[in-house]
């Protein structure tokens, strides 16, 4: 059964999101009153870049001299200067201008820089009054059809309390061209053991509370270092709003969920290096889209939260996930969708149109079947693709029918690393391999133990590697002839200076199905 949102609830959703949408759809040009001096340094949340194109990218900051108290600014617009340079010393300016940090946008700034040269490295910074931000590095994408190489890192799931963001500090030193963050940038809830620091506030529900939660995370020095090192592309998962939410329904079936979701969505946009056009009329946040990297790669960025069908066979009086066996026949309903019908069609068309050497499906979670065997019965977790097997089969069939070159699926969410072959028939190892999957572990969030991941791998032989005990990220080095993956793991997230190492390496040869151990 698909999602059905009653007309009254749809109208409420539009009303709840209207103010946030209006704030971002309103142009941020014009003039503001820039104070000559702030009570304290205004760039406490760092800077970031994102969404690179051949002629430019987005640069972001937010003025917040008192970040955990709503930002600490009076409700007036502030004029901010920005510069993009060819060199780190800002001696050769490539572009510059002014932007307005508006109070209705939490005094955030999203500048869509244009007119730059393709496949070039740039540096950027912001100034306001007598204060200057740190500088960041960004790069433009290659022009369409140009030969290229791409060094891409991806990461997800950074529960603030469970560890330091030491992985981000190391990721910043990898020299990557692009970072893809796949969801759970913040956590709305406190959970897990051996906390090293605290959220310090209850779970957010209002816009002001979500803004403060983002400020807490973004004030982290190692996360700021990662943002400043390379442009990001981003999508969300559940914890940016509420655990296990699905479309218009929260885990607790709270009647006020849509207002909470609207607040969370606006706070997300205020704190990510996104183009403001992702905010559509009516409250939709169109995060899914394609990012081209010359002739080398098309990155199909997906959103599996906003449009999905509600999870089936939920626990009594609850929404969200469950672990179910054969008795849950609703799991097999062919109308269930994880991406929504429109996004499924968009992806199918894009796979058919792609001329790139590699096609990366950049999404949130583990794609491959991951049955959990209990007393010889196969059980499935309903919040991921295993809860929507017909939707997964449609996507696999699209890969077969559209013959997109060298598809690679990347994901996160499950706090473990899985490397898998994706077969034309999901559980049939004799069927052709149509894609490769790299599902990365978390930045800090606790994962399953070795016993659990070993059992999962044994029950699902298409999974070639499984590890839930490491925290870290994945680096992909993509060339026309091959893709090399390095699974990078930190020694511990309980120390801010823990070292990083490569836990395992894999290789995928262009034009050949299957994974080779590096």
ABEGO torsion letter per residue (X at the ends): XBBBBBAAAAAAAAAAAAAAAAAAABBABEBBBBBABBABBAAAAEBBBBGBBAAEBBBBBBBBABAAAGGGBBBBBBBBBBBBBABAAGABBABBEBBBBBAAAGGBBBBBBBGBBBGBBBBBBBBBEABBBBBBBBBBBBBBGBBBBBBBBBBBGBBAAAEBAAAAAAAAAAGBABBBBAEGABBABBBEBGBABBAGBBBBABAAAAAAAAAAAAABAAAAAAAAABBBBBBBBAAAABBGBBEABBAAGBAAAAAAAAAAAAAAAAABBBBAAABBBGGBBBABEBBBBEAABBBBBBBAAAABBBBBGBBBGBBEBBBBBAABAAAABAABBAAEAAAAAAAAAAAAABABABBBBBBABBABBBBBBBGGBBBBBAABAAABAAAAAAAAAAAAAAGBBGBBBBBBGAGBBBBBBBBABAABAABBBABBBBBBBBAABBBBBAAAAAAAAAABAABABBBAABBEBBBBBBBAABBBBBBBBBABAABAABBBBBABBBBBBBGBBEBBBX
